[in-house]
């Protein structure tokens, strides 16, 4: 892949429950260059717009520090998102 080419779109989450999920916005982020600093390259690549998406992906509950955790998913700010 050349620096000018577009990245491949992220995998799509398919909801199989009887619940309907409306995606209001899709954001494609630019990949960061690997600096060799030893950091986990996947640490910020997982994102859920809401707890329904996290549950559909089998990721809920999501703990602070795990991929996919975001403060907007942790309503009571106890470090565990989508726990209820």
C-alpha positions as CSV (number, residue, x, y, z in Angstrom):
1,X,0.0,0.0,0.0
2,X,1.4,3.4,-1.0
3,X,1.0,6.4,1.4
4,X,-1.5,8.0,-1.0
5,X,-3.9,5.0,-1.2
6,X,-7.0,4.8,0.8
7,X,-7.1,2.3,3.7
8,X,-9.5,-0.7,3.5
9,X,-12.8,0.0,5.3
10,X,-13.1,-1.6,8.8
11,X,-15.1,-4.8,9.3
12,X,-18.8,-4.4,9.5
13,X,-20.7,-5.5,12.7
14,X,-23.7,-7.6,11.9
15,X,-26.5,-7.5,14.4
16,X,-28.4,-10.8,14.5
17,X,-30.7,-9.9,17.4
18,X,-34.3,-8.6,16.9
19,X,-33.1,-5.2,17.8
20,X,-32.5,-2.6,15.0
21,X,-29.3,-0.5,15.2
22,X,-29.1,2.8,13.3
23,X,-25.7,4.0,12.4
24,X,-25.7,7.7,12.3
25,X,-22.1,8.3,11.3
26,X,-19.1,6.3,10.1
27,X,-15.7,7.7,10.6
28,X,-12.5,6.4,8.9
29,X,-9.4,7.3,10.8
30,X,-5.9,7.5,9.3
31,X,-3.6,4.7,10.5
32,X,-0.7,5.8,12.6
33,X,2.8,4.9,11.6
34,X,4.5,2.2,13.6
35,X,7.1,3.9,15.6
36,X,8.5,0.7,17.2
37,X,7.7,2.0,20.6
38,X,6.3,-1.3,21.7
39,X,2.8,0.0,22.1
40,X,-0.1,-2.3,21.2
41,X,-1.1,-1.3,17.6
42,X,-4.7,-2.5,18.1
43,X,-5.3,-0.7,21.4
44,X,-7.3,2.2,19.8
45,X,-8.7,0.5,16.7
46,X,-11.9,-0.9,18.2
47,X,-14.8,1.5,18.6
48,X,-18.4,0.9,19.4
49,X,-20.9,3.7,18.9
50,X,-23.2,2.3,21.6
51,X,-23.6,-0.7,23.9
52,X,-25.9,-2.5,21.4
53,X,-22.9,-2.6,19.0
54,X,-20.6,-3.9,21.7
55,X,-23.0,-6.6,22.7
56,X,-23.6,-7.6,19.1
57,X,-19.9,-8.0,18.7
58,X,-19.7,-10.1,21.8
59,X,-17.4,-7.6,23.5
60,X,-19.7,-6.4,26.4
61,X,-18.9,-5.7,29.2
62,X,-15.8,-3.7,28.2
63,X,-13.3,-2.8,31.0
64,X,-11.3,0.4,31.1
65,X,-8.0,-0.2,29.3
66,X,-9.4,-2.9,26.9
67,X,-9.9,-2.3,23.2
68,X,-13.3,-0.8,22.6
69,X,-13.7,0.9,26.0
70,X,-14.9,4.5,25.8
71,X,-16.3,6.8,28.5
72,X,-19.5,7.4,26.6
73,X,-20.3,3.7,27.1
74,X,-19.6,3.8,30.8
75,X,-22.6,5.8,32.2
76,X,-21.7,5.3,35.9
77,X,-18.0,5.8,35.3
78,X,-17.0,2.7,37.3
79,X,-14.5,1.5,34.6
80,X,-16.9,-1.1,33.1
81,X,-18.8,-0.1,30.0
82,X,-22.0,-1.8,28.8
83,X,-22.3,-3.7,32.1
84,X,-26.1,-3.5,32.4
